[in-house]
């Protein structure tokens, strides 16, 4: 494989519980919702404004309000998660080996740049990634393939030469729609939730083990 494409939240860092917590607080305490944890978790994919539309309907907020709410949600998430911020076990070593092996790498995330910068700069790993596609860079979110196809184009590689690392079914579906294989980090969802996705080649709790060693050799 010539390129590794990484989702960010839940894939490189184990933070989805903190995102759910931040959404729950905002939606229920600030916006008057009455959503359960499972209801919020099920809708946490795509851009933040899309999440708000799915939960509250298309007419509840203006675009400006959704942008402000999105930023506030991420501010709360970052404040609570910062003391716990760390790469998944084995990922730093995996990134270093891939970098030395000449495998180009990029990030394709539905996160806004504010959140991507929070992770890359606090963990000092920006230098591993040749290209980044954020929520601001795409018109249609995952499971549409735009995120990963755009990233492959920036990295100057063919989709068939890419391995995508994901943690949610919608992300693996985006990889499938882009013609890419996917490796699933089981931080957020269980294996059976990916049963309909034939492009998944491996499941793992983290980036340790023989499978990841073989990918970079």
PAKE-972512 format. One record per residue: residue number from 0; x, y, z of N, C-alpha, C, O in turn; residue in three letters. Coordinates in pm, 1 decimal, always signed. Each point is the difference from the previous one (the first is absolute). Layout:
k, nxx, nyy, nzz, caxx, cayy, cazz, cxx, cyy, czz, oxx, oyy, ozz, r
NUM, X, Y, Z, X, Y, Z, X, Y, Z, X, Y, Z, ala
...
END
This chain:
k, nxx, nyy, nzz, caxx, cayy, cazz, cxx, cyy, czz, oxx, oyy, ozz, r
0, +83.7, -119.3, +0.0, -83.7, +119.3, +0.0, +87.8, +125.2, +0.0, +103.6, +4.1, +66.5, unk
1, -145.0, +95.9, -140.1, +78.8, +121.4, -13.0, -43.7, +108.9, +96.0, +74.3, +95.7, +21.7, unk
2, -194.0, -107.7, +37.0, -49.1, +107.9, +85.7, -87.6, -53.8, +112.3, -76.9, -94.3, -18.3, unk
3, +90.4, +156.7, +134.9, -86.8, -27.6, +113.9, -83.8, +124.8, +25.3, +53.7, +109.7, +15.2, unk
4, -185.7, -127.1, -10.8, -92.3, +110.2, +23.6, -69.1, -22.3, +133.9, -61.6, -104.3, +22.1, unk
5, +71.8, +201.2, +65.9, -51.1, -14.3, +135.7, -119.9, +90.7, +25.4, +4.5, +120.3, -26.0, unk
6, -110.6, -179.7, +76.7, -99.0, +78.3, +72.0, +69.4, +45.6, +129.1, +106.0, -51.8, +35.0, unk
7, -164.6, +146.9, +34.5, +66.9, +52.9, +118.8, -65.0, -45.7, +129.9, +55.8, -83.3, +71.4, unk
8, -171.8, +136.5, -40.7, -64.7, -25.7, +129.0, -50.5, -143.4, +7.5, -74.9, -45.1, -86.6, unk
9, +116.5, -25.5, +190.3, -38.6, -139.1, +16.3, +91.1, -96.2, -72.8, -6.0, -120.8, +23.0, unk
10, +90.8, +173.1, -111.1, +90.8, -84.0, -77.7, +144.1, +19.3, +44.5, +70.5, -96.7, +28.6, unk
11, -27.7, +221.1, -22.9, +134.9, +29.3, +46.6, +3.7, +24.7, +150.2, +99.2, -29.5, +66.7, unk
12, -207.6, +83.5, -15.1, -13.0, +25.7, +143.4, -133.5, -56.2, +48.4, -97.3, -5.3, -75.2, unk
13, +94.2, -35.8, +199.5, -120.0, -64.4, +55.6, -81.9, +106.0, +74.0, +6.7, +11.1, +122.4, unk
14, -84.0, +66.4, -198.9, -65.0, +117.3, +58.8, -149.7, +8.3, -24.7, -62.3, +99.6, +36.7, unk
15, +3.0, -200.5, -97.3, -140.0, +14.1, -39.7, -93.8, +14.5, +119.2, -104.8, +63.7, -11.5, unk
16, +140.4, -121.2, +124.8, -82.3, +18.5, +120.6, -5.5, +147.9, +38.9, -103.5, +49.3, +44.7, unk
17, +214.7, +20.1, -62.0, +5.6, +141.4, +35.2, -80.9, +85.1, -98.2, -60.7, +99.8, +38.8, unk
18, +60.3, -140.2, -166.8, -84.0, +68.9, -97.9, -147.8, -20.8, +33.0, -79.2, +94.1, -4.8, unk
19, +43.2, -216.7, +38.0, -139.5, -29.1, +34.0, -42.7, +80.5, +122.5, -110.0, +55.1, +4.3, unk
20, +197.7, -49.2, +94.0, -27.9, +73.3, +122.2, -22.7, +149.2, -29.5, -92.3, +61.8, +53.0, unk
21, +178.5, -5.9, -138.5, -12.3, +142.1, -34.1, -130.1, +26.9, -75.8, -67.9, +99.7, +24.6, unk
22, +34.0, -190.4, -117.5, -127.0, +15.7, -73.9, -118.7, -12.6, +94.5, -94.3, +78.8, -7.8, unk
23, +98.3, -176.9, +96.6, -110.9, -20.9, +93.2, -24.8, +125.0, +84.1, -114.2, +42.6, +17.2, unk
24, +221.1, +15.0, +34.4, -13.0, +118.1, +84.9, -58.4, +115.9, -79.7, -89.0, +70.4, +47.6, unk
25, +139.5, -50.9, -168.6, -47.3, +111.5, -83.0, -145.3, -19.5, -41.2, -81.6, +91.2, +13.4, unk
26, +49.4, -210.3, -63.6, -133.7, -25.3, -52.7, -106.9, -0.5, +108.8, -107.8, +56.5, -18.4, unk
27, +137.0, -119.5, +130.2, -101.9, -14.2, +104.1, -3.6, +118.0, +97.3, -107.7, +49.1, +33.8, unk
28, +223.4, -4.0, +10.7, +4.3, +106.2, +100.3, -14.1, +139.0, -60.3, -66.6, +86.2, +57.4, unk
29, +128.6, -63.7, -172.5, -1.5, +133.2, -60.3, -115.0, +19.5, -98.6, -55.8, +109.3, -10.0, unk
30, +20.4, -215.7, -62.9, -96.1, +13.6, -109.7, -135.7, -61.6, +30.0, -88.5, +1.3, -85.5, unk
31, +70.8, -55.2, +205.4, -130.6, -49.6, +40.7, -39.3, -134.0, -56.4, -118.3, -33.9, -2.7, unk
32, +215.4, -42.9, -42.3, -30.0, -133.8, -51.8, -21.5, -99.7, +112.1, +18.0, +31.0, +117.7, unk
33, -56.4, -150.2, -156.5, -20.2, -107.1, +96.9, +48.7, -130.7, -60.3, -72.7, -99.2, -4.4, unk
34, +197.2, +100.8, -42.0, +55.6, -112.0, -73.7, +75.9, -94.6, +91.1, +62.3, +42.4, +97.3, unk
35, -68.0, -170.3, -129.4, +77.6, -99.5, +73.0, +140.9, -7.4, -58.2, +28.3, +49.8, -109.0, unk
36, +58.1, -113.8, +186.4, +138.0, -20.3, -45.2, +2.8, -73.0, -134.0, +71.8, +40.7, -91.3, unk
37, -149.4, -147.9, +78.9, +0.3, -79.0, -123.0, -54.5, +78.4, -118.0, +48.1, -16.8, -112.0, unk
38, -146.2, +101.1, +134.2, -54.5, +82.3, -108.1, +104.7, +98.0, -52.6, +12.2, +20.3, -120.8, unk
39, +61.9, +39.2, +211.2, +104.2, +94.2, -41.5, +113.5, -73.4, -69.9, +46.1, +43.7, -105.4, unk
40, -0.8, -154.2, +162.4, +110.9, -76.1, -56.8, -31.1, -44.4, -143.0, +88.0, +1.9, -86.0, unk
41, -211.7, -41.4, +60.7, -37.3, -50.0, -132.7, +6.9, +107.5, -107.0, +13.3, -32.0, -118.1, unk
42, -21.9, +157.8, +156.3, -1.5, +109.8, -97.2, +133.2, +73.8, -9.0, +10.4, +100.4, -70.5, unk
43, +89.3, -148.0, +139.6, +127.8, +69.8, +3.2, +89.7, -40.1, -116.3, +101.9, -66.6, +18.3, unk
44, -141.2, +107.7, -136.8, +84.6, -16.7, -118.4, -26.3, +118.7, -91.5, -104.9, +63.9, +7.8, unk
45, +200.3, -35.5, -93.5, -13.2, +115.1, -88.0, +35.6, +130.1, +71.3, +54.7, -0.3, +110.3, unk
46, -87.4, +111.5, -176.3, +31.4, +131.3, +54.1, -91.6, +33.1, +117.9, -111.6, -50.9, +9.3, unk
47, +160.0, +136.5, +80.1, -79.2, +38.2, +117.1, -136.9, +59.5, -35.8, -99.5, -36.6, +62.6, unk
48, +91.1, +127.3, -161.6, -133.3, +50.7, -36.4, -95.2, -110.4, -46.4, -120.7, +7.8, +23.1, unk
49, +175.1, -109.9, -88.1, -84.0, -112.0, -43.3, -53.9, -76.1, +120.0, -114.2, -46.0, -1.5, unk
50, +195.4, +32.6, +104.9, -45.3, -65.7, +123.3, -116.1, +79.4, +61.2, -100.7, -57.8, +41.0, unk
51, +115.5, +188.5, -35.4, -105.4, +85.0, +57.3, -128.9, -9.2, -80.2, -108.9, -1.7, +57.4, unk
52, +120.3, -4.2, -189.5, -119.6, -11.5, -85.1, -68.2, -133.8, +22.7, -122.6, -6.1, +9.0, unk
53, +200.3, -101.3, +0.4, -59.8, -131.8, +22.1, -71.5, -6.4, +134.3, -103.0, -66.4, +12.1, unk
54, +156.3, +134.5, +88.7, -56.9, -7.8, +133.9, -114.5, +97.2, +22.1, -94.2, -31.9, +72.5, unk
55, +100.1, +150.7, -133.7, -97.9, +105.1, +29.2, -83.5, +42.7, -120.4, -92.2, +80.3, +14.6, unk
56, +122.7, -132.3, -132.6, -73.9, +40.4, -118.8, +69.3, +113.0, -74.9, +86.3, +68.9, +54.5, unk
57, -125.4, -51.2, -180.2, +69.7, +93.6, -88.1, -30.9, +146.3, +29.0, +75.8, +87.9, -40.9, unk
58, -184.7, -60.5, +110.1, -44.0, +138.9, +17.8, +31.1, +58.6, +137.8, -34.8, +114.9, +27.2, unk
59, +98.9, -191.2, +58.8, +21.1, +46.0, +138.4, +107.4, +110.1, +9.8, -17.4, +97.1, +73.7, unk
60, +128.0, -112.5, -148.1, +111.3, +91.8, +14.4, +37.0, +63.6, -134.1, -17.3, -60.1, -106.0, unk
61, +68.1, +181.9, +113.3, +58.6, +62.4, -118.8, +140.4, -57.5, -19.7, +54.6, -64.1, +89.8, unk
62, +2.9, +87.3, -207.0, +136.1, -47.2, -24.9, +98.1, +62.1, +99.2, +91.7, -67.2, +47.4, unk
63, -110.6, +193.6, -16.4, +88.8, +66.2, +95.6, -13.3, -62.3, +138.4, +100.0, -22.0, +68.2, unk
64, -222.4, -6.2, -26.8, -21.4, -62.3, +131.1, +65.3, -137.6, +6.3, +61.2, -35.5, +100.7, unk
65, -74.1, -41.6, -207.8, +60.3, -133.3, -1.5, +151.7, +8.7, +5.2, +64.7, -82.4, +64.7, unk
66, -7.9, +181.0, -131.8, +145.3, +17.9, +5.3, +44.2, +34.3, +141.3, +100.5, -52.5, +47.8, unk
67, -174.2, +139.7, +19.4, +33.4, +38.6, +137.3, -16.1, -117.3, +96.8, +83.2, -20.2, +88.4, unk
68, -191.0, -57.2, -105.8, -22.8, -116.3, +85.6, +107.4, -106.5, -22.8, +45.9, -64.6, +94.1, unk
69, -7.0, +47.7, -219.4, +104.6, -95.9, -33.0, +130.3, +35.2, +70.7, +64.9, -86.4, +59.0, unk
70, -27.8, +212.2, -65.2, +124.1, +42.9, +64.9, -9.0, -15.7, +151.4, +96.9, -41.7, +63.4, unk
71, -211.8, +74.5, -4.8, -16.6, -12.8, +144.3, +9.2, -145.2, +44.0, +60.5, -31.6, +102.4, unk
72, -121.8, -56.8, -181.6, +8.7, -142.8, +32.9, +145.0, -46.0, -1.1, +42.5, -71.4, +90.9, unk
73, +34.9, +111.4, -193.1, +139.6, -42.2, -8.8, +84.8, +62.9, +109.4, +93.9, -63.1, +48.6, unk
74, -124.9, +185.5, -9.0, +73.7, +64.1, +108.6, -17.1, -79.9, +129.3, +96.6, -22.3, +73.0, unk
75, -218.9, -20.1, -45.3, -26.6, -77.7, +120.8, +68.2, -136.4, -7.2, +57.7, -46.8, +98.2, unk
76, -64.7, -15.8, -214.5, +65.9, -129.6, -19.1, +150.0, +11.5, +25.3, +57.3, -81.7, +72.1, unk
77, +5.8, +181.6, -130.4, +144.6, +15.2, +14.5, +39.7, +25.0, +145.1, +98.4, -55.5, +48.8, unk
78, -174.9, +138.7, +18.7, +31.1, +31.7, +140.0, -3.5, -125.0, +86.8, +85.0, -17.8, +87.2, unk
79, -182.9, -68.6, -110.8, -13.4, -120.4, +82.7, +96.4, -109.8, -42.2, +48.0, -76.2, +83.9, unk
80, -19.0, +67.5, -214.6, +81.0, -112.2, -48.3, +150.3, +24.9, +9.2, +77.3, -95.8, +4.9, unk
81, -34.0, +221.6, -2.5, +143.2, +30.2, -5.9, +84.3, -79.9, +99.2, +106.1, -48.6, -39.2, unk
82, -147.1, +31.9, +166.5, +84.0, -77.4, +92.3, +14.1, -147.2, -39.3, +89.1, -69.5, +48.8, unk
83, -177.5, +22.4, -137.4, +1.7, -141.1, -39.5, +53.5, -19.6, -142.6, +5.8, -112.6, -49.3, unk
84, +32.8, +221.0, -15.5, +38.7, -6.3, -140.8, +124.1, -86.3, -19.5, +106.0, +27.8, +56.1, unk
85, -120.9, -133.1, -136.4, +111.8, -89.9, -30.5, -37.0, -82.0, -122.9, -117.3, -28.5, -23.8, unk
86, +218.0, -9.0, -53.5, -23.9, -90.2, -112.2, -36.1, -138.5, +52.0, +38.3, -37.8, +110.7, unk
87, -112.5, -37.7, -192.1, -25.8, -139.9, +34.4, +132.1, -74.7, +13.0, +96.5, +34.2, -68.4, unk
88, -89.9, -135.3, +154.3, +124.3, -76.5, +15.4, +52.4, -50.3, -134.0, -74.6, -54.1, -81.6, unk
89, +203.4, +73.0, +61.1, +66.1, -48.9, -120.3, -4.6, +94.4, -118.3, +71.9, -20.8, -97.7, unk
90, -155.5, +125.1, +104.1, -16.2, +84.9, -118.2, +123.5, +83.5, -28.0, +38.3, +14.4, -116.1, unk
91, +25.1, +40.9, +217.7, +117.6, +81.9, -25.9, +109.4, -82.8, -67.6, +64.7, +46.2, -94.0, unk
92, -45.1, -166.5, +141.8, +99.5, -88.1, -61.1, -39.1, -35.7, -142.9, +85.3, -5.9, -88.6, unk
93, -213.6, -17.8, +66.6, -49.6, -33.2, -133.4, +21.6, +116.5, -96.4, +43.4, -20.9, -113.3, unk
94, -73.2, +143.3, +157.2, +20.8, +117.0, -83.3, +147.6, +16.5, -34.9, +34.1, +30.9, -114.2, unk
95, +52.1, -51.3, +211.2, +143.8, +15.6, -23.7, +51.5, -104.2, -99.1, +79.5, +32.4, -88.3, unk
96, -124.1, -157.2, +102.3, +42.8, -104.6, -92.6, -51.2, +26.6, -141.2, +73.3, -17.6, -97.3, unk
97, -198.6, +59.9, +86.1, -56.5, +29.2, -131.8, +72.7, +116.6, -64.8, +27.5, -2.4, -120.0, unk
98, +3.3, +103.5, +198.5, +72.6, +116.7, -50.7, +137.5, -40.4, -53.1, +40.5, +43.2, -107.9, unk
99, +30.5, -125.7, +183.6, +133.0, -45.4, -41.9, -8.0, -91.6, -121.7, +94.1, -7.4, -79.1, unk
100, -207.9, -63.1, +64.3, -18.3, -89.5, -114.7, -44.0, +74.2, -126.2, -13.7, -60.6, -106.3, unk
101, -8.2, +190.6, +117.7, -39.1, +79.1, -116.3, -146.1, -9.2, -35.5, -39.0, +32.2, -112.2, unk
102, -42.6, -75.9, +206.4, -145.1, -6.8, -22.8, -59.9, +136.6, +31.9, +14.1, +49.3, +111.9, unk
103, -80.5, +11.8, -208.9, -57.8, +132.0, +24.4, -126.5, -15.6, +84.0, -71.7, -99.5, -10.7, unk
104, +46.0, +199.1, +93.8, -112.3, -7.7, +91.8, -77.4, +131.0, +1.8, +55.7, +107.9, -20.0, unk
105, -186.7, -120.5, +44.6, -85.1, +117.1, +9.4, -114.0, -24.6, +96.0, -25.4, -113.4, +40.5, unk
106, -43.4, +221.0, -4.3, -114.6, -6.6, +90.1, -123.8, +46.3, -74.1, -0.5, +106.4, -61.9, unk
107, -104.5, -186.8, +68.5, -129.4, +34.7, -58.1, -106.2, -6.8, +107.8, -45.1, -108.5, +36.8, unk
108, +5.1, +223.6, +13.6, -85.9, +4.0, +118.7, -116.7, +95.0, -20.2, +10.8, +99.3, -71.9, unk
109, -122.4, -130.9, +136.3, -114.7, +91.0, +2.2, +15.4, +107.8, +105.6, -88.6, +83.8, +17.0, unk
110, +201.3, -85.3, +54.4, +26.1, +102.9, +100.4, +32.7, +133.0, -67.2, +46.5, +3.6, -113.9, unk
111, -71.1, +105.0, +185.6, +39.6, +131.5, -48.3, +149.4, +18.9, +26.6, +55.1, -66.9, +87.6, unk
112, +11.9, +156.3, -161.0, +143.9, +20.3, +20.8, +37.9, +29.5, +145.0, +106.6, -41.5, +45.3, unk
113, -191.2, +111.4, +27.0, +23.0, +30.4, +140.6, +27.4, -125.7, +81.1, +85.3, +0.9, +88.8, unk
114, -156.7, -109.1, -118.5, +19.2, -126.1, +72.1, +119.6, -77.8, -52.2, +73.8, -60.4, +77.8, unk
115, -54.2, +61.4, -208.4, +114.4, -70.7, -57.4, +130.2, +61.1, +51.2, +92.5, -71.9, +37.7, unk
116, -86.1, +205.2, -36.6, +119.2, +68.4, +50.5, +23.4, -32.1, +147.6, +114.2, -15.9, +43.3, unk
117, -221.2, +6.5, +32.2, +8.4, -34.0, +142.8, +75.5, -130.7, +20.0, +84.3, -10.0, +89.2, unk
118, -113.7, -89.9, -171.1, +63.6, -130.7, +13.2, +142.2, +2.1, -54.6, +93.6, -39.5, +69.5, unk
119, -76.7, +84.8, -192.1, +130.7, -7.7, -65.0, +106.1, +82.3, +71.9, +113.9, -44.1, +15.3, unk
120, -151.4, +163.2, +28.6, +99.1, +88.2, +59.8, +30.3, -36.3, +145.3, +114.8, +10.5, +43.2, unk
121, -215.7, -52.7, +32.6, +25.8, -40.9, +137.9, +80.3, -128.6, +6.9, +74.6, -21.0, +95.6, unk
122, -88.6, -65.3, -195.4, +73.8, -126.8, -2.0, +124.6, +6.8, -87.9, +75.9, -96.5, -7.9, unk
123, -54.8, +210.5, -57.9, +118.7, +21.6, -83.9, +17.3, -108.7, -106.4, +107.1, -59.3, -12.6, unk
124, -214.0, +33.9, -63.5, +6.0, -103.1, -103.8, -35.4, +53.4, -138.9, -15.4, -78.4, -93.7, unk
125, +2.6, +207.6, +79.3, -40.1, +57.8, -128.4, +96.3, -39.1, -112.6, -42.6, -17.3, -114.2, unk
126, +170.8, +3.3, +145.1, +100.7, -24.7, -104.1, -17.5, -135.0, -69.3, +58.0, -22.0, -106.3, unk
127, -136.2, -68.2, +164.0, -20.3, -129.5, -64.7, -98.4, +7.4, -116.8, -3.8, -91.5, -82.4, unk
128, -74.3, +196.3, +73.6, -112.2, +2.8, -93.6, +21.6, +101.7, -111.7, +19.7, +119.2, +23.6, unk
129, -24.1, -170.6, -144.6, +24.8, +82.8, -118.0, -122.3, +82.0, -38.4, +13.6, +104.6, -63.4, unk
130, -131.9, -150.0, +100.4, -122.7, +71.4, -37.4, -107.3, -24.6, +105.0, -1.3, -103.6, +66.5, unk
131, -88.7, +200.7, -52.5, -111.8, -8.5, +94.0, -126.0, +48.3, -70.1, -0.4, +105.2, -63.9, unk
132, -106.8, -183.3, +76.4, -131.9, +40.0, -48.7, -92.3, +6.8, +120.2, -22.7, -100.5, +67.5, unk
133, -30.3, +218.7, -40.8, -86.7, +21.6, +116.0, -143.8, +21.5, -44.2, -31.3, -6.7, -118.9, unk
134, -55.2, +32.5, +215.2, -140.5, +28.2, -30.0, -13.8, +121.0, -91.5, -92.8, +7.5, -80.5, unk
135, +185.1, +86.9, +93.2, -7.6, +122.1, -79.9, +38.1, -21.4, -145.7, -21.4, +87.5, -83.9, unk
136, +78.1, -204.5, +53.8, +54.2, -23.8, -133.9, -90.4, -83.4, -89.7, +32.7, -22.7, -116.5, unk
137, -146.3, -23.5, +169.2, -87.6, -86.6, -79.5, -141.5, +55.6, -2.3, -42.2, +73.8, +89.1, unk
138, -29.1, -111.8, -193.9, -139.9, +39.8, -14.4, -92.7, -103.5, +61.4, -99.6, +34.1, +63.7, unk
139, +133.8, -162.0, -83.6, -84.1, -110.0, +47.4, +80.8, -87.5, +95.2, +109.2, -45.2, -34.2, unk
140, -162.1, +21.8, +151.8, +71.4, -74.3, +103.6, -3.7, -150.3, -24.1, -75.0, -49.4, -84.2, unk
141, +157.9, -22.5, +160.2, -6.3, -145.9, +2.3, -142.8, -41.8, +34.9, -62.6, +63.9, +84.5, unk
142, +9.5, -168.6, -146.6, +65.6, -105.0, -76.8, +25.6, +30.8, -147.2, +45.5, -87.8, -73.4, unk
143, -73.2, +209.4, +28.5, +40.3, +37.8, -134.8, +152.9, -10.1, -9.1, +68.9, +29.0, +97.9, unk
144, -15.4, -69.1, -212.0, +144.4, -21.5, -10.8, +82.9, +126.8, -16.6, +122.4, -8.7, -9.4, unk
145, -185.1, +126.3, +5.4, +74.1, +122.6, -30.6, +121.5, +20.1, +89.8, +107.1, +36.7, -48.2, unk
146, -122.8, -60.4, +178.0, +111.7, +22.1, +92.9, +122.5, -79.4, -40.9, +109.6, +54.9, -10.7, unk
147, -128.2, -184.0, -12.1, +115.3, -84.6, -28.4, +49.2, +12.5, -143.6, +119.7, -13.8, -25.1, unk
148, -208.2, +39.2, -68.0, +44.9, +23.3, -137.5, +78.7, +130.2, -10.4, +100.4, +6.6, -70.9, unk
149, -145.5, +96.2, +141.1, +73.1, +127.1, +1.4, +137.9, -18.1, +62.4, +98.7, +55.8, -48.0, unk
150, -92.8, -134.3, +155.1, +126.5, -23.1, +68.4, +97.0, -78.0, -89.3, +118.4, +32.9, -6.4, unk
151, -167.8, -135.0, -61.7, +84.8, -76.8, -91.9, +55.3, +89.4, -111.1, +116.0, -12.6, -39.4, unk
152, -199.4, +101.6, -9.7, +44.2, +92.4, -105.4, +110.5, +91.7, +51.3, +98.8, +23.0, -69.7, unk
153, -114.8, +29.5, +190.9, +102.5, +86.5, +58.4, +131.1, -75.7, +21.4, +108.4, +56.1, -16.0, unk
154, -119.5, -183.5, +52.1, +118.7, -82.9, +22.9, +57.8, -55.3, -129.6, +107.7, -59.7, +0.4, unk
155, -179.4, +79.5, -112.3, +42.5, -44.6, -133.1, +15.3, -151.6, -5.7, +99.5, -52.6, -49.8, unk
156, -201.3, -16.3, +102.5, -3.8, -146.1, -4.4, -136.3, -45.1, -52.5, -98.4, +73.5, +8.3, unk
157, +94.3, -193.9, -61.6, -125.6, -57.7, -46.4, -79.9, -52.2, +119.5, +58.7, -47.7, +97.0, unk
158, -191.6, +56.2, -102.8, -81.9, -53.4, +110.1, +31.2, -145.0, +33.2, -1.2, -38.8, +116.8, unk
159, +28.8, -40.9, -218.1, +27.7, -142.3, +23.3, +131.5, -22.6, +73.3, +25.6, -110.2, +48.5, unk
160, +58.3, +213.4, -39.9, +128.0, -11.2, +70.1, -8.5, +50.7, +144.1, +102.6, +16.1, +66.1, unk
161, -224.0, +9.1, -17.2, -18.5, +57.2, +132.9, -60.3, -100.6, +97.6, -84.3, -81.9, -36.5, unk
162, +129.1, +90.0, +159.8, -66.1, -67.3, +112.3, -54.6, +108.1, +91.5, +72.6, +91.2, +39.6, unk
163, -200.6, -101.3, -6.1, -66.1, +95.8, +87.1, -11.5, -59.4, +140.7, -34.0, -117.2, +16.1, unk
164, +62.7, +198.9, +84.8, -15.7, -39.7, +139.4, -119.1, +76.3, +56.6, -1.0, +123.1, +1.0, unk
165, -99.6, -196.9, +46.2, -126.7, +57.3, +43.3, -47.7, -66.1, +128.4, +53.6, -101.8, +43.5, unk
166, -156.8, +163.0, +16.5, -57.9, -58.8, +120.8, -151.5, -12.0, -7.5, -60.1, -60.8, +88.5, unk
167, -4.0, +116.6, -191.0, -146.2, -4.3, -8.5, -44.9, -56.8, -134.5, +70.8, +14.1, -99.7, unk
168, -187.7, -77.9, +96.0, -50.5, -57.1, -126.0, -12.2, +101.4, -112.6, +32.3, -32.1, -114.3, unk
169, -77.8, +153.5, +143.1, -14.5, +101.0, -104.8, +135.1, +34.6, -62.2, +8.1, +27.3, -119.7, unk
170, +97.8, -28.5, +200.7, +133.3, +26.3, -52.2, +50.5, -113.5, -86.2, +58.4, +23.2, -105.9, unk
171, -80.8, -147.6, +151.2, +39.2, -115.2, -81.0, -79.5, -4.6, -129.7, +52.0, -41.4, -103.6, unk
172, -177.6, +83.8, +109.0, -82.7, +6.9, -120.4, +54.4, +105.7, -96.1, -1.8, -19.8, -121.5, unk
173, +49.4, +130.6, +174.8, +62.0, +103.1, -84.0, +122.6, -56.4, -71.0, +22.4, +27.7, -117.9, unk
174, +57.1, -106.9, +190.0, +115.6, -64.1, -61.7, -43.9, -96.4, -110.0, +59.9, -3.3, -107.5, unk
175, -163.8, -74.6, +134.2, -53.5, -92.0, -100.5, -44.1, +76.1, -124.3, +30.9, -40.0, -112.2, unk
176, -102.5, +148.4, +132.2, -48.7, +79.1, -111.9, +113.5, +66.1, -78.2, -16.4, +35.6, -116.6, unk
177, +132.0, -19.7, +182.2, +117.7, +56.6, -66.1, +86.9, -107.0, -65.2, +99.3, +31.7, -65.4, unk
178, -136.8, -158.9, +83.3, +78.7, -108.6, -57.1, +123.7, -32.9, +80.8, +102.8, -38.5, -55.6, unk
179, -112.5, +53.7, +188.5, +115.2, -20.6, +88.2, -29.5, -105.6, +105.0, -114.4, -16.4, +42.4, unk
180, +218.2, -55.2, -0.5, -11.7, -93.7, +110.4, +1.6, +76.0, +131.9, +49.2, +112.6, +7.5, unk
181, -104.0, -175.7, +97.1, -8.8, +66.5, +129.6, +44.3, -92.4, +112.5, -29.2, -119.6, +1.1, unk
182, +100.6, +179.4, +93.2, +35.6, -64.2, +126.6, -80.6, +70.2, +108.4, -3.1, +122.9, +6.2, unk
183, -61.8, -201.0, +78.7, -91.0, +57.3, +100.0, +61.5, -6.1, +138.9, +43.0, -106.0, +45.6, unk
184, -39.2, +220.9, +21.0, +36.7, +7.2, +141.8, -128.5, -8.9, +81.0, -89.9, +82.7, -15.2, unk
185, +81.9, -182.7, +100.5, -125.2, -30.9, +69.9, -13.3, +80.1, +129.8, -30.3, -55.7, +105.5, unk
186, +53.0, +184.7, -114.4, -13.6, +87.0, +116.7, -144.0, +42.2, +23.2, -37.9, +32.6, +112.5, unk
187, -42.3, -33.1, -217.6, -132.4, +61.2, +5.0, -112.2, -96.6, -34.1, -107.3, +5.9, +60.1, unk
188, +130.9, -95.0, -156.3, -103.2, -91.1, -48.6, +49.8, -144.2, +1.7, +120.4, -25.7, -2.4, unk
189, -214.5, -67.3, +6.5, +33.0, -141.3, +4.7, +11.2, -58.2, -141.1, -52.3, +55.9, -96.4, unk
190, +121.4, -168.6, +87.1, +29.2, -59.6, -131.1, -125.3, -26.4, -82.7, -0.5, +23.3, -120.8, unk
191, -105.1, -71.4, +184.6, -119.2, -38.7, -75.2, -64.8, +119.1, -70.5, -76.5, -18.9, -94.5, unk
192, +105.9, +140.5, +138.8, -57.3, +117.8, -62.9, +62.1, +29.2, -136.8, -47.3, +87.3, -72.8, unk
193, +152.7, -160.1, +38.5, +67.8, +16.8, -129.2, -24.2, -119.0, -93.3, +66.9, -13.5, -102.4, unk
194, -162.5, -72.6, +138.0, -21.3, -123.7, -74.7, -31.4, +22.4, -147.7, +31.8, -85.3, -82.9, unk
195, -92.7, +196.7, +49.0, -40.8, +25.0, -139.0, +107.8, +70.7, -81.0, -25.6, +42.8, -112.6, unk
196, +143.1, -30.3, +167.0, +105.7, +76.2, -66.5, +114.0, -93.5, -40.3, +83.6, -34.7, +83.4, unk
197, -79.4, -6.4, -210.5, +97.2, -99.5, -45.3, +142.8, +51.8, -12.0, +92.1, -78.7, -21.8, unk
198, -71.9, +209.4, +35.5, +135.4, +55.9, -12.6, +79.3, -2.1, +129.3, +117.5, +36.7, +0.7, unk
199, -179.5, -78.9, +109.0, +70.5, -4.5, +129.0, +92.8, -121.2, +1.6, -43.8, -113.4, -19.5, unk
200, +172.4, +138.9, +43.0, +99.2, -108.3, -5.4, +54.0, -38.5, +137.6, +67.0, -102.2, +14.0, unk
201, -96.1, +184.2, +87.9, +54.0, -31.9, +132.1, -70.4, +81.8, +106.2, -40.6, +113.8, -23.9, unk
202, +26.4, -173.3, +142.4, -49.9, +69.3, +118.4, +108.4, -3.1, +107.3, +70.4, -99.8, +15.8, unk
203, -57.8, +210.4, +57.6, +101.1, +3.9, +105.3, -42.2, +98.4, +108.5, -71.8, +96.7, -25.4, unk
204, +118.8, -124.3, +147.6, -26.1, +91.2, +111.6, +91.3, +122.6, -6.6, -36.7, +108.9, +44.1, unk
205, +156.0, -128.8, -100.0, +97.4, +108.0, -10.4, +96.4, -34.0, -113.3, -29.7, -85.5, -83.4, unk
206, +144.4, +152.0, +80.2, +92.7, -15.9, -111.9, +118.2, -90.9, +34.2, +104.5, +7.8, -64.6, unk
207, -119.7, -91.7, +163.1, +105.6, -94.4, +34.2, -28.3, -133.4, -68.4, -113.5, -29.1, -37.6, unk
208, +218.7, -51.4, +22.3, -19.3, -134.8, -51.8, +60.6, -23.1, -137.2, +42.2, +92.5, -69.3, unk
209, -39.7, -218.8, +33.6, +65.8, -45.8, -122.5, -60.8, +60.1, -126.1, +72.7, +31.5, -94.2, unk
210, -204.6, -15.1, +90.8, -65.4, +53.3, -119.1, +58.0, +135.6, -38.0, +28.2, +24.2, -117.3, unk
211, -10.1, +64.1, +214.1, +49.5, +134.9, -27.5, +148.3, -1.6, -34.0, +46.4, +83.0, -78.1, unk
212, +28.2, -176.1, +135.8, +140.0, -14.9, -38.0, +11.7, -39.0, -147.6, +85.3, +51.1, -72.6, unk
213, -172.0, -141.9, +30.3, +5.5, -47.5, -138.2, -42.4, +107.9, -99.6, +48.1, +1.1, -113.3, unk
214, -136.9, +89.1, +153.6, -44.6, +105.3, -90.4, +114.1, +92.0, -42.5, -2.6, +55.5, -109.9, unk
215, +100.5, -39.5, +194.4, +107.8, +95.5, -28.6, +130.8, -67.9, -37.3, +104.5, +65.0, -2.6, unk
216, -108.6, -194.7, -26.4, +120.9, -71.1, -40.6, -14.9, -55.5, -140.0, +92.2, -63.3, -51.5, unk
END
